[in-house]
Amino acid sequence: MAIQQKLSLMIPGPTPVPEKVLEALGRHPIGHRSKDFQELVEITTQNLKWLHQTENDVLTITGSGTAAMEAGIISTLNKGDKVICGENGKFGQRWVKVAKEFGLDVIKIDAKWGSPLNPEDFKNILEKDDKKEIKAVILTHSETSTGVINDLELISSHIRKHKQALSIIDCVTSIGACNVPVDEWELDVVASGSQKGYMIPPGLSFVSMSEKAWQSSKESNLPKFYLNLNSYKKSLLSNSNPYTPAVNLVFALDQSLKMMKEEGLSKIFKRHERHKLAISEAAKNLNLKLFADEKHLSPSVTAIEIEGIDAEQFRKSIKSNYDILLAGGQDHLKGKIFRVGHLGYVNDRDIISVVAAIGNTLVEQDKISAQQTGEALKIASNYLGLT
Ligand SMILES: *Cc1c(COP(=O)(O)O)cnc(C)c1O
């Protein structure tokens, strides 16, 4: 039976928020032009750079992840620019829409939903572009809609060889979940959002901008005002914001980044890796199929196919019996898959609980034996290092 306020969010955003971060949120706002707030901007900006493993500017916008991606695109490009967009899921599709909306000339590289983008496709098109007409390559690192991670390291190496094209990357469900070394991979524009790996509520988004991206921004003629990143850069020189930021979310950000630093990047990445393996291996043992290509599983969300049961009904049953909220499939995948988010503030108990909940629900529907749930829990425990 459901008990109030004990719902576990196991969706790929919003993600669970630690108590300490909730406490930080629940204070009176302070003036956004005050010295105290400037100090907060200074510290959070430094810590954001640490998280992005970069010396580049990392700007904070009040808006969701989409705002950060749109800001990156419209602050660097020109009307009619030729861009490559990678599309192997709902988010890739969104960036194609945004690019077209702003009059960019889109070359689409796609892959079947559930499969990764093929880095060779990027290499081929970029190598053939002798005239250097391609101005940017836009893609999603971890495709949340399908649970696939694209090989950004390899794709970004092809982009670098082109020299001219900027990389504009949606790292919304990869930053804070797996290694995204912005400087090492020379990523120009990297977007992310607070309600994902950051462990804070929705409302803030982040864009990291390379020197090359700032150079392009000088000529950029796409229409923009609130999301013009040059304004944010200028304000950041005095640890400030061009407009009123979500002050309380910045309190929360300060706290969550401190917690992340305490845990350390490699431990955070390992935790996500263990959780990914525990869930995906347990799911297979429950006779469920992974929707994503097994060699390219996202560190933050696992998409699971379910046959003979409506995935939406399955999710509802898990929510009402176990107080665990899972995500459904989007578009043509609705009813066919469910997605387990394991991003941000997630511990081993959450993983064991969700495996038990999925297993028991399958037992209840006569799909597997109770013993199989036990075996799946054993497998999950092994991957978690508990047994
Ligand atoms: C959540 C998410 C976004 C951002 O969505 P918003 O609703 O605008 O915050 C973008 N890309 C991916 C891959 C995501 O998972």
The ligand as an SDF file (V2000), in Angstrom:
LIG
                    3D

 15 15  0  0  0  0  0  0  0  0999 V2000
   16.1670   15.4240  -19.4790 C   0  0  0  0  0  0  0  0  0  0  0  0
   16.9330   15.5450  -20.7170 C   0  0  0  0  0  0  0  0  0  0  0  0
   17.0440   16.7740  -21.4070 C   0  0  0  0  0  0  0  0  0  0  0  0
   16.4820   18.0510  -20.9040 C   0  0  0  0  0  0  0  0  0  0  0  0
   15.1440   18.0690  -20.8190 O   0  0  0  0  0  0  0  0  0  0  0  0
   14.4520   19.2830  -20.0360 P   0  0  0  0  0  0  0  0  0  0  0  0
   13.0790   18.7510  -19.8190 O   0  0  0  0  0  0  0  0  0  0  0  0
   14.5110   20.4550  -20.9000 O   0  0  0  0  0  0  0  0  0  0  0  0
   15.2410   19.4720  -18.7710 O   0  0  0  0  0  0  0  0  0  0  0  0
   17.8180   16.8310  -22.5260 C   0  0  0  0  0  0  0  0  0  0  0  0
   18.4600   15.7590  -22.9840 N   0  0  0  0  0  0  0  0  0  0  0  0
   18.4020   14.5730  -22.3740 C   0  0  0  0  0  0  0  0  0  0  0  0
   19.1760   13.4370  -22.9320 C   0  0  0  0  0  0  0  0  0  0  0  0
   17.6470   14.4290  -21.2100 C   0  0  0  0  0  0  0  0  0  0  0  0
   17.6100   13.2600  -20.5760 O   0  0  0  0  0  0  0  0  0  0  0  0
  1  2  1  0
  2  3  1  0
  2 14  2  0
  3  4  1  0
  3 10  2  0
  4  5  1  0
  5  6  1  0
  6  7  2  0
  6  8  1  0
  6  9  1  0
 10 11  1  0
 11 12  2  0
 12 13  1  0
 12 14  1  0
 14 15  1  0
M  END
$$$$
